[in-house]
Amino acid sequence: MQCRNLYLVQISSMEDQSVEIVSSWYFLPYTIGLLWSYAKTNPIIAKNYTLKKMFWRPDDEKNIINQIKNPDVIGFSNYLWNTEFHLKIAYYIKKKYPNCLIVFGGPNIPLDPHWLKDRPFIDLIVHQEGEITFSEILLQRIISNDFSRINGISINGNQFLRTPEAKRIEDINDIPSPYLNGLFDEIVAENPHLKFHAVFETNRGCPFKCTFCDWGGYTHQKMKKFDLDKCKTEINWMVNNKIHTLWFADSNTGIFKGRDLEIFNHIKKMRLKHNYPKIIAVTGYSKTPPDKNDTLEIQKIVSDDDSLGIRPRIAVQSFNKEALKNIKRDNLNIYNIADLNKSQTDNSITAEVELIFPLPGTTYESFINDFDYLISHGNIIPQIYCCLLLPRSEMASPAYRKMHGVKTTKMLFNSKGETCEIVTSLNSITEEEVTQSWMLTWVIWTFWYSNLCKKLIQKISLMHDEREIDILVKLQKFIENDDSPISIEYEKSKKNLHKSFLNYNLRDICSTTVSSHLFETNTSKGHLNAEILKKFISAFLNEYFEYTEFISNMIFEDTMFKTTTKKYNPVLTIGNNFSENEYATF
């Protein structure tokens, strides 16, 4: 009997993330690896199907299509960075092989039935966990194309059908590891020059219902743990195969007190012995009270390992009480800045504080106050994320949009044509105020977090009894009415802000701006052109504080960075300057 040809597709898109990435960095296709690892444990599936190829590396769609021969089933795992590309492949495959069953799944597929109806080349959509459901599809395909009795799917065709929700996987340890069963061994062996990234699950589920996130609804609420020994063995596999970056895919890293710390200690031990993985990234820390989780101890492990080149990350999302209420985080006692600094005497641990902007309830004034709080802590580096609407989040639902006046702009997510939906106004904040807030971030990164004018602003703050953030707001107003090279760059960023997801990464954009426009390129390449900055600051101090040129120059000379060994280069002091060690931070 001839086996049916199965193909699985999960294209990585590392080179188009919001920071500069070495082109040789790729994710191992973990999700489709799980699908086949579970499916082939069924002897009927193993006997009737052959996995011909897993597509994971970005390539021209024609090259991928030409490698697919007589497919019976093709499964696509869809994320923000690959859905449009997957749709192109699926369209042409269906055209070439009309009897092929095309199955889509993953968190980036909208629940709206019209989305599926408008794409007749997709036969089925799998909702939520896919391992059992995909196996049921493969089994049913052997018998007939009547999939109506399989729960957890949407069926395309003349009669659209959404079947009842599938039961959650009872024991996630029934799913074999694609790392440990040899599925990825050939990929790694054939590509020794690539720096692979590996997704690492120690548990599944999320008990929280943050409205901007699809985690709680997508993987259900109750958390289930993978066996501790299995987790450690997967770490060993990653170390032995020189996996460059380990990505924790847990929603609440640290939530299982004792157990999660043991996992991190094992990683630490293996890193000390083998120097792999080079980077550890955590997608989300525990949102339970600090004394009930391992977050603090894990943060210490992260901070103590200088070779990681990473910082602890605190997912605050907003300091505004109304915004926290609207996103269902107002009752969460999350590990925060106070907890971090309470645990140390000298504030030596530098942490990133994650904010999402704008959230329902956020105002222009509350955004300014958030930054006032942030810059008052010298050991805090902010990371401001745009509010990106995930298709399966509560925030993306029609009712939520209507309640909070959510207005969005569809824009490019990367250079490959993938798109995303970004919140650009709400009932609480206008689009003009949103833009003004983002451009204030531009000013803060250029002049404060670069250390370029930090001492000067601190001195002016003391002399005039004004908040440092208020001086930065004045500096923004000055820039908007000035015609200096700095103002030209500011206007460029402002004009392009809402055209691409990448344009919100102002931390790196400002790094480039400082490098390109405040340095002499002819005589002292790579060094600050002090005269341009002095003239700019002098004009600002004269207009807003009525300082004479003489007084302005005195303050400028007194507060600017001084060194006897080399000229000041602020780019070197910015928190993330395109270095490999800074790429994936906690």
VEXDREN-2710 file (C-alpha; in Angstrom, 1 decimal):
% VEXDREN-2710
k/r/px/py/pz
1/MET/0.0/0.0/0.0
2/GLN/1.3/3.4/-1.0
3/CYS/1.7/5.9/1.9
4/ARG/0.1/9.3/1.7
5/ASN/2.5/12.3/1.5
6/LEU/2.3/14.7/4.4
7/TYR/4.0/18.1/4.4
8/LEU/4.2/20.5/7.3
9/VAL/5.0/24.2/7.1
10/GLN/6.2/26.7/9.8
11/ILE/8.4/29.4/8.2
12/SER/10.6/31.3/10.5
13/SER/11.2/35.0/9.9
14/MET/14.0/36.0/12.2
15/GLU/15.7/38.4/9.9
16/ASP/12.7/40.8/10.0
17/GLN/12.2/41.2/13.8
18/SER/12.4/44.7/15.4
19/VAL/16.1/44.5/16.0
20/GLU/18.9/43.7/13.7
21/ILE/19.4/40.0/13.5
22/VAL/22.2/38.0/12.0
23/SER/20.7/36.3/8.9
24/SER/21.9/32.8/10.1
25/TRP/19.5/32.8/13.0
26/TYR/16.4/30.5/12.7
27/PHE/13.8/28.8/14.9
28/LEU/13.5/25.1/14.8
29/PRO/9.9/24.3/13.8
30/TYR/8.7/23.3/17.2
31/THR/5.0/23.5/16.7
32/ILE/4.8/21.3/13.6
33/GLY/7.4/19.1/15.3
34/LEU/4.9/18.5/18.1
35/LEU/2.1/17.7/15.6
36/TRP/4.1/14.9/13.8
37/SER/5.7/13.6/17.0
38/TYR/2.3/13.0/18.5
39/ALA/0.6/11.8/15.3
40/LYS/3.2/9.1/14.5
41/THR/2.7/7.4/17.8
42/ASN/-0.6/6.2/16.3
43/PRO/0.3/3.0/14.3
44/ILE/-2.4/3.6/11.7
45/ILE/-1.1/7.1/11.0
46/ALA/2.5/5.8/11.0
47/LYS/1.5/3.1/8.5
48/ASN/-0.5/5.3/6.1
49/TYR/1.5/8.6/6.1
50/THR/5.0/9.6/5.3
51/LEU/6.3/13.0/6.5
52/LYS/8.0/14.1/3.3
53/LYS/9.4/17.4/4.5
54/MET/9.1/20.1/7.1
55/PHE/9.5/23.6/5.7
56/TRP/11.0/26.0/8.2
57/ARG/13.5/28.2/6.4
58/PRO/12.4/31.3/4.5
59/ASP/12.6/30.7/0.8
60/ASP/11.0/31.8/-2.4
61/GLU/7.4/30.4/-2.5
62/LYS/8.1/28.9/-6.0
63/ASN/11.1/26.9/-4.6
64/ILE/8.9/25.6/-1.8
65/ILE/6.0/24.7/-4.1
66/ASN/8.4/22.9/-6.5
67/GLN/9.6/20.6/-3.6
68/ILE/6.0/19.5/-2.8
69/LYS/5.1/16.4/-4.8
70/ASN/1.6/14.7/-4.8
71/PRO/0.6/16.0/-1.3
72/ASP/-2.3/14.4/0.4
73/VAL/-2.3/16.7/3.5
74/ILE/-0.4/19.9/4.2
75/GLY/-0.5/21.5/7.6
76/PHE/0.5/25.1/8.2
77/SER/1.3/26.6/11.7
78/ASN/0.6/30.3/11.5
79/TYR/2.0/33.2/13.4
80/LEU/2.2/37.0/12.9
81/TRP/5.4/36.7/10.9
82/ASN/4.4/34.0/8.4
83/THR/0.7/33.9/7.8
84/GLU/0.6/35.9/4.5
85/PHE/3.5/33.8/3.1
86/HIS/1.7/30.6/4.1
87/LEU/-1.5/31.8/2.4
88/LYS/0.4/32.3/-0.9
89/ILE/1.9/28.8/-0.7
90/ALA/-1.5/27.2/0.1
91/TYR/-3.2/29.1/-2.7
92/TYR/-0.8/27.8/-5.4
93/ILE/-0.7/24.3/-3.9
94/LYS/-4.5/24.0/-4.0
95/LYS/-4.4/25.2/-7.6
96/LYS/-1.8/22.6/-8.5
97/TYR/-3.2/19.8/-6.4
98/PRO/-6.9/20.5/-5.9
99/ASN/-7.5/17.2/-4.0
100/CYS/-4.9/18.0/-1.4
101/LEU/-6.3/18.7/2.1
102/ILE/-5.0/22.0/3.4
103/VAL/-5.1/22.5/7.2
104/PHE/-4.4/25.8/8.9
105/GLY/-3.8/26.3/12.7
106/GLY/-2.0/28.6/15.1
107/PRO/-2.7/31.7/17.1
108/ASN/-2.8/34.2/14.1
109/ILE/-5.9/32.7/12.5
110/PRO/-9.0/34.9/13.2
111/LEU/-12.2/33.3/14.6
112/ASP/-14.3/35.3/12.1
113/PRO/-15.9/32.7/9.7
114/HIS/-15.8/35.3/6.9
115/TRP/-12.0/35.1/7.0
116/LEU/-12.1/31.4/6.1
117/LYS/-14.9/31.8/3.6
118/ASP/-12.8/34.4/1.7
119/ARG/-10.0/31.8/1.4
120/PRO/-11.6/28.8/-0.3
121/PHE/-8.2/27.1/-0.8
122/ILE/-8.1/26.4/3.0
123/ASP/-10.1/23.3/3.9
124/LEU/-9.9/23.2/7.7
125/ILE/-8.8/25.3/10.6
126/VAL/-7.7/23.8/13.8
127/HIS/-8.5/25.8/16.9
128/GLN/-6.5/25.8/20.2
129/GLU/-4.2/22.8/20.9
130/GLY/-3.5/20.9/17.7
131/GLU/-1.8/17.7/18.5
132/ILE/-4.9/15.4/19.1
133/THR/-7.1/17.3/16.6
134/PHE/-4.6/17.1/13.8
135/SER/-4.1/13.4/14.4
136/GLU/-7.9/12.9/14.2
137/ILE/-7.9/14.7/10.9
138/LEU/-5.2/12.4/9.5
139/LEU/-7.2/9.4/10.6
140/GLN/-10.5/10.6/9.2
141/ARG/-8.8/11.5/5.9
142/ILE/-8.0/7.8/5.4
143/ILE/-11.7/6.9/5.7
144/SER/-13.4/9.9/4.1
145/ASN/-13.5/13.7/3.9
146/ASP/-16.3/14.1/6.3
147/PHE/-14.7/15.9/9.3
148/SER/-17.9/17.1/10.9
149/ARG/-17.5/14.8/13.9
150/ILE/-14.1/16.2/14.8
151/ASN/-14.3/18.8/17.6
152/GLY/-12.3/22.0/17.6
153/ILE/-12.2/22.8/13.9
154/SER/-13.8/25.0/11.3
155/ILE/-14.8/23.4/8.0
156/ASN/-14.7/25.4/4.8
157/GLY/-17.0/24.8/1.8
158/ASN/-20.6/25.5/0.7
159/GLN/-21.8/24.9/4.2
160/PHE/-19.4/26.5/6.7
161/LEU/-19.3/24.6/10.0
162/ARG/-17.6/25.3/13.3
163/THR/-17.6/22.2/15.4
164/PRO/-17.9/22.1/19.2
165/GLU/-14.8/23.1/21.1
166/ALA/-12.3/20.2/21.6
167/LYS/-11.5/19.0/25.0
168/ARG/-8.1/20.0/26.3
169/ILE/-5.3/17.5/26.2
170/GLU/-5.6/15.5/29.4
171/ASP/-1.9/14.7/29.9
172/ILE/0.5/16.9/27.9
173/ASN/3.3/14.4/28.7
174/ASP/1.7/12.1/26.2
175/ILE/3.1/14.4/23.5
176/PRO/6.6/13.2/22.6
177/SER/9.4/15.8/22.4
178/PRO/10.5/16.6/18.9
179/TYR/13.9/17.4/20.4
180/LEU/14.3/14.0/22.1
181/ASN/12.8/11.7/19.4
182/GLY/15.3/12.7/16.8
183/LEU/13.0/14.8/14.6
184/PHE/15.3/17.8/14.5
185/ASP/18.6/16.0/14.5
186/GLU/19.0/16.0/10.8
187/ILE/18.1/19.7/10.5
188/VAL/20.8/20.6/13.0
189/ALA/23.4/18.2/11.6
190/GLU/22.9/19.5/8.0
191/ASN/23.1/23.2/9.0
192/PRO/26.1/23.5/11.4
193/HIS/26.6/27.2/10.3
194/LEU/23.2/28.3/11.5
195/LYS/22.4/29.7/15.0
196/PHE/19.3/27.9/15.9
197/HIS/16.6/29.1/18.3
198/ALA/14.6/26.6/20.2
199/VAL/11.1/27.1/21.8
200/PHE/11.0/25.5/25.3
201/GLU/7.8/24.6/27.1
202/THR/7.8/23.6/30.7
203/ASN/4.1/24.0/31.1
204/ARG/0.9/25.0/29.2
205/GLY/-2.0/27.3/30.0
206/CYS/-2.5/30.7/31.6
207/PRO/-4.9/31.4/34.5
208/PHE/-5.2/35.1/33.6
209/LYS/-7.3/36.9/31.1
210/CYS/-5.4/39.9/30.0
211/THR/-7.5/41.4/27.2
212/PHE/-4.5/42.2/24.9
213/CYS/-3.3/38.6/25.0
214/ASP/-4.7/35.5/23.5
215/TRP/-2.8/33.1/25.8
216/GLY/-5.6/32.4/28.4
217/GLY/-8.2/31.9/25.8
218/TYR/-6.0/30.0/23.3
219/THR/-4.5/27.4/25.6
220/HIS/-7.2/27.5/28.2
221/GLN/-6.8/28.6/31.8
222/LYS/-5.7/25.7/33.9
223/MET/-1.9/25.2/33.8
224/LYS/-0.4/21.8/33.1
225/LYS/3.2/20.9/33.7
226/PHE/5.6/18.8/31.6
227/ASP/7.7/16.3/33.6
228/LEU/10.7/17.9/35.2
229/ASP/13.1/15.2/34.0
230/LYS/11.8/15.7/30.4
231/CYS/12.5/19.5/30.7
232/LYS/16.0/18.9/31.9
233/THR/16.7/16.3/29.2
234/GLU/15.5/18.8/26.5
235/ILE/17.9/21.4/28.0
236/ASN/20.7/18.8/27.7
237/TRP/19.7/18.2/24.0
238/MET/19.8/21.9/23.3
239/VAL/23.2/22.3/25.0
240/ASN/24.7/19.2/23.2
241/ASN/23.4/20.5/19.9
242/LYS/24.8/24.0/20.5
243/ILE/21.4/25.7/20.3
244/HIS/22.1/29.4/20.3
245/THR/19.0/30.8/22.0
246/LEU/16.5/29.1/24.3
247/TRP/13.0/30.7/24.3
248/PHE/10.8/30.0/27.3
249/ALA/7.3/29.7/25.9
250/ASP/5.6/29.6/29.3
251/SER/3.0/32.2/30.1
252/ASN/4.1/32.6/33.7
253/THR/7.8/31.6/34.2
254/GLY/8.5/31.2/37.9
255/ILE/4.9/30.5/38.9
256/PHE/5.7/27.0/40.1
257/LYS/7.8/27.8/43.1
258/GLY/10.8/25.5/43.5
259/ARG/10.3/23.6/40.3
260/ASP/10.9/26.6/37.9
261/LEU/14.0/27.7/39.9
262/GLU/15.3/24.1/39.6
263/ILE/15.0/24.4/35.8
264/PHE/16.9/27.6/35.7
265/ASN/19.6/26.3/38.0
266/HIS/20.0/23.3/35.6
267/ILE/20.4/25.8/32.7
268/LYS/22.9/27.7/34.7
269/LYS/24.9/24.5/35.4
270/MET/24.9/23.5/31.8
271/ARG/25.9/26.9/30.6
272/LEU/28.8/27.0/33.0
273/LYS/30.0/23.7/31.7
274/HIS/29.3/23.9/27.9
275/ASN/28.7/27.7/27.2
276/TYR/25.3/27.0/25.6
277/PRO/22.7/28.3/25.1
278/LYS/24.2/31.7/24.4
279/ILE/21.0/33.5/25.2
280/ILE/17.9/32.7/27.2
281/ALA/14.7/34.6/26.5
282/VAL/11.5/34.6/28.6
283/THR/8.2/35.5/27.1
284/GLY/6.3/36.1/30.3
285/TYR/7.0/36.0/34.1
286/SER/4.6/35.0/36.8
287/LYS/1.8/37.4/37.6
288/THR/1.2/35.9/41.0
289/PRO/2.3/37.7/44.2
290/PRO/6.2/37.8/44.4
291/ASP/6.4/35.7/47.6
292/LYS/4.5/32.9/45.9
293/ASN/6.8/32.4/42.9
294/ASP/10.4/32.1/41.9
295/THR/10.6/35.3/39.8
296/LEU/13.0/37.1/42.1
297/GLU/15.4/34.2/42.3
298/ILE/15.3/33.6/38.6
299/GLN/15.9/37.3/38.0
300/LYS/19.0/37.1/40.2
301/ILE/20.3/34.1/38.2
302/VAL/19.8/36.2/35.0
303/SER/21.5/39.2/36.4
304/ASP/24.5/37.3/37.9
305/ASP/25.4/35.7/34.5
306/ASP/27.1/38.6/32.7
307/SER/27.9/36.4/29.7
308/LEU/24.2/36.3/28.8
309/GLY/24.2/40.0/28.1
310/ILE/20.6/40.2/29.2
311/ARG/18.5/42.0/31.8
312/PRO/15.5/40.9/34.0
313/ARG/12.2/42.1/32.5
314/ILE/9.3/43.4/34.5
315/ALA/6.0/43.2/32.6
316/VAL/4.1/46.1/34.1
317/GLN/2.2/47.1/30.9
318/SER/0.9/50.3/32.5
319/PHE/1.1/52.3/35.7
320/ASN/-2.4/53.7/35.0
321/LYS/-5.1/52.2/37.3
322/GLU/-7.9/52.7/34.7
323/ALA/-5.8/51.1/32.0
324/LEU/-5.0/48.1/34.2
325/LYS/-8.6/47.7/35.1
326/ASN/-9.6/47.7/31.4
327/ILE/-7.1/45.1/30.5
328/LYS/-8.0/42.9/33.5
329/ARG/-4.7/43.3/35.3
330/ASP/-5.8/45.6/38.1
331/ASN/-6.1/42.8/40.7
332/LEU/-2.7/41.2/39.9
333/ASN/0.1/41.6/42.5
334/ILE/2.8/41.5/39.8
335/TYR/6.5/41.5/40.7
336/ASN/7.5/45.2/40.1
337/ILE/10.2/47.8/40.4
338/ALA/9.7/48.1/44.1
339/ASP/10.1/44.4/44.6
340/LEU/13.3/44.4/42.5
341/ASN/14.9/47.3/44.4
342/LYS/13.7/45.9/47.8
343/SER/15.8/42.8/47.1
344/GLN/19.1/44.8/46.6
345/THR/20.9/47.4/48.5
346/ASP/22.7/49.3/45.7
347/ASN/20.3/49.0/42.8
348/SER/23.0/47.2/40.9
349/ILE/20.5/45.0/39.0
350/THR/19.3/46.8/35.9
351/ALA/15.9/45.7/34.6
352/GLU/13.8/46.3/31.6
353/VAL/10.2/47.5/32.4
354/GLU/7.8/46.5/29.7
355/LEU/4.9/48.9/28.9
356/ILE/2.2/48.6/26.2
357/PHE/1.0/51.8/24.6
358/PRO/-1.8/52.8/24.1
359/LEU/-4.1/50.7/26.3
360/PRO/-7.8/51.6/26.9
361/GLY/-7.8/54.2/29.7
362/THR/-4.3/55.6/28.8
363/THR/-4.2/59.3/28.4
364/TYR/-1.4/61.6/27.2
365/GLU/-1.0/62.9/30.7
366/SER/-0.8/59.3/32.2
367/PHE/1.8/58.4/29.6
368/ILE/4.0/61.4/30.7
369/ASN/3.5/60.3/34.3
370/ASP/4.6/56.8/33.5
371/PHE/7.8/58.1/32.1
372/ASP/8.3/60.4/35.1
373/TYR/8.2/57.3/37.3
374/LEU/10.5/55.3/35.0
375/ILE/13.3/58.0/34.7
376/SER/13.3/58.5/38.5
377/HIS/14.7/54.9/38.8
378/GLY/18.3/54.9/37.5
379/ASN/18.4/51.1/37.2
380/ILE/15.4/50.8/34.9
381/ILE/15.4/50.7/31.1
382/PRO/11.9/51.0/29.5
383/GLN/10.8/48.9/26.6
384/ILE/7.6/50.4/25.1
385/TYR/5.6/48.1/22.9
386/CYS/2.9/49.3/20.5
387/CYS/-0.5/47.8/21.3
388/LEU/-0.8/45.1/18.6
389/LEU/-4.2/43.5/18.2
390/LEU/-3.9/39.8/18.3
391/PRO/-6.8/38.2/16.3
392/ARG/-7.9/35.9/19.1
393/SER/-7.6/38.3/22.0
394/GLU/-10.6/39.9/23.8
395/MET/-9.3/43.3/22.7
396/ALA/-9.9/42.3/19.1
397/SER/-13.5/41.4/19.6
398/PRO/-16.2/43.7/18.2
399/ALA/-17.7/44.3/21.6
400/TYR/-14.4/45.3/23.2
401/ARG/-13.5/47.6/20.3
402/LYS/-16.9/49.3/20.6
403/MET/-16.7/49.7/24.3
404/HIS/-13.3/51.4/24.3
405/GLY/-13.4/53.1/20.9
406/VAL/-10.5/51.0/19.7
407/LYS/-9.3/52.4/16.3
408/THR/-6.5/50.6/14.5
409/THR/-4.2/51.0/11.5
410/LYS/-3.2/48.0/9.4
411/MET/0.5/48.2/8.6
412/LEU/3.5/46.1/7.6
413/PHE/4.9/43.8/10.2
414/ASN/8.0/43.0/8.2
415/SER/9.6/43.4/4.8
416/LYS/8.1/40.0/3.6
417/GLY/4.6/41.5/3.3
418/GLU/3.2/40.3/6.6
419/THR/0.8/42.7/8.2
420/CYS/-0.5/43.6/11.6
421/GLU/-3.1/45.7/13.3
422/ILE/-1.9/48.4/15.6
423/VAL/-4.0/50.5/18.0
424/THR/-3.7/54.2/17.1
425/SER/-6.5/55.8/19.1
426/LEU/-9.0/55.1/21.8
427/ASN/-11.8/56.8/23.7
428/SER/-9.2/57.9/26.2
429/ILE/-6.6/59.2/23.8
430/THR/-6.7/60.7/20.3
431/GLU/-4.5/59.6/17.4
432/GLU/-2.7/63.0/17.6
433/GLU/-2.0/62.4/21.3
434/VAL/-0.8/58.8/20.5
435/THR/1.6/60.2/17.9
436/GLN/2.8/62.9/20.3
437/SER/3.4/60.3/23.0
438/TRP/5.5/58.1/20.7
439/MET/7.5/61.1/19.6
440/LEU/8.1/62.0/23.2
441/THR/9.6/58.5/23.5
442/TRP/11.9/59.5/20.6
443/VAL/13.1/62.5/22.5
444/ILE/13.6/60.6/25.7
445/TRP/15.7/57.9/24.0
446/THR/17.7/60.4/22.1
447/PHE/18.6/62.8/24.9
448/TRP/18.0/60.9/28.2
449/TYR/18.6/57.2/27.9
450/SER/21.6/57.7/25.6
451/ASN/23.1/59.8/28.4
452/LEU/23.6/62.5/25.8
453/CYS/22.0/65.3/27.9
454/LYS/21.0/63.4/31.0
455/LYS/23.2/65.4/33.4
456/LEU/22.2/68.7/31.8
457/ILE/18.5/67.9/32.2
458/GLN/19.1/66.8/35.8
459/LYS/20.8/70.1/36.6
460/ILE/18.1/72.2/34.9
461/SER/15.5/70.2/36.9
462/LEU/17.3/71.1/40.2
463/MET/17.8/74.7/39.3
464/HIS/14.2/75.3/38.3
465/ASP/12.4/72.8/40.5
466/GLU/10.8/71.1/37.5
467/ARG/10.3/67.5/36.8
468/GLU/12.9/66.0/34.4
469/ILE/10.0/64.7/32.3
470/ASP/8.6/68.2/32.0
471/ILE/11.9/69.5/30.7
472/LEU/11.9/66.7/28.1
473/VAL/8.4/67.7/27.0
474/LYS/9.6/71.2/26.5
475/LEU/12.5/69.9/24.6
476/GLN/10.1/68.0/22.3
477/LYS/8.1/71.2/21.7
478/PHE/11.3/73.0/20.8
479/ILE/12.4/70.3/18.4
480/GLU/9.0/70.6/16.7
481/ASN/9.5/74.3/16.0
482/ASP/13.2/74.1/15.1
483/ASP/15.0/73.4/11.8
484/SER/18.1/71.7/13.0
485/PRO/19.3/68.3/11.7
486/ILE/17.8/66.8/14.9
487/SER/14.4/68.3/14.1
488/ILE/14.6/66.9/10.5
489/GLU/15.2/63.4/11.8
490/TYR/12.4/63.9/14.4
491/GLU/9.9/64.8/11.6
492/LYS/11.0/61.8/9.5
493/SER/10.3/59.4/12.3
494/LYS/7.0/61.2/13.0
495/LYS/5.9/61.0/9.3
496/ASN/6.7/57.3/9.1
497/LEU/5.6/56.2/12.5
498/HIS/2.3/54.5/11.7
499/LYS/3.5/53.0/8.4
500/SER/5.3/49.9/9.8
501/PHE/5.5/48.0/13.0
502/LEU/9.3/48.3/12.9
503/ASN/8.9/52.1/13.2
504/TYR/7.8/51.8/16.8
505/ASN/11.1/50.4/17.8
506/LEU/12.3/53.9/18.8
507/ARG/15.1/52.6/21.1
508/ASP/17.1/51.3/18.2
509/ILE/15.9/54.1/15.7
510/CYS/17.2/56.7/18.1
511/SER/20.5/54.9/18.5
512/THR/20.9/55.2/14.7
513/THR/19.8/58.8/14.7
514/VAL/22.3/59.8/17.3
515/SER/25.0/58.0/15.4
516/SER/24.1/59.5/12.0
517/HIS/23.3/63.1/12.9
518/LEU/25.3/64.1/16.0
519/PHE/28.7/62.8/14.8
520/GLU/31.3/64.2/12.5
521/THR/31.8/61.8/9.6
522/ASN/34.7/63.6/7.8
523/THR/37.4/64.4/10.4
524/SER/36.6/62.4/13.5
525/LYS/34.6/59.5/12.3
526/GLY/32.4/58.0/15.1
527/HIS/32.8/60.9/17.5
528/LEU/30.3/63.5/18.7
529/ASN/30.0/66.8/16.9
530/ALA/29.9/68.8/20.1
531/GLU/29.3/72.1/18.2
532/ILE/26.1/71.0/16.6
533/LEU/24.7/69.8/20.0
534/LYS/26.0/72.9/21.8
535/LYS/24.2/75.2/19.4
536/PHE/21.0/73.2/19.6
537/ILE/21.0/73.1/23.5
538/SER/21.9/76.8/23.7
539/ALA/18.9/77.8/21.6
540/PHE/16.6/75.5/23.7
541/LEU/17.8/77.0/27.0
542/ASN/17.5/80.5/25.7
543/GLU/13.9/80.0/24.5
544/TYR/12.5/78.1/27.5
545/PHE/14.7/79.3/30.4
546/GLU/16.0/82.7/29.0
547/TYR/19.6/81.7/29.5
548/THR/22.2/83.8/27.7
549/GLU/24.5/82.0/25.2
550/PHE/27.4/82.3/27.8
551/ILE/25.4/80.7/30.6
552/SER/24.1/78.0/28.3
553/ASN/27.6/77.1/27.2
554/MET/28.8/77.0/30.8
555/ILE/26.0/74.6/31.7
556/PHE/26.7/72.5/28.6
557/GLU/30.4/72.2/29.3
558/ASP/29.8/71.4/32.9
559/THR/27.3/68.6/32.3
560/MET/28.4/66.9/29.2
561/PHE/30.2/63.5/29.3
562/LYS/34.0/64.0/29.9
563/THR/36.7/61.4/29.5
564/THR/40.5/61.7/29.2
565/THR/40.9/58.5/27.1
566/LYS/38.4/58.9/24.2
567/LYS/35.7/61.2/22.9
568/TYR/32.2/60.6/24.0
569/ASN/30.1/58.2/21.9
570/PRO/26.6/58.0/23.3
571/VAL/25.7/55.1/21.0
572/LEU/27.9/52.9/23.1
573/THR/25.9/53.6/26.2
574/ILE/22.4/53.0/24.7
575/GLY/20.8/49.9/26.2
576/ASN/20.4/47.9/23.0
577/ASN/22.7/48.7/20.2
578/PHE/22.2/45.9/17.7
579/SER/24.7/43.6/19.5
580/GLU/24.1/39.9/19.5
581/ASN/24.3/39.7/23.3
582/GLU/21.5/42.3/23.7
583/TYR/19.1/40.8/21.2
584/ALA/16.8/38.7/23.3
585/THR/16.2/40.2/26.8
586/PHE/14.1/39.0/29.7
END
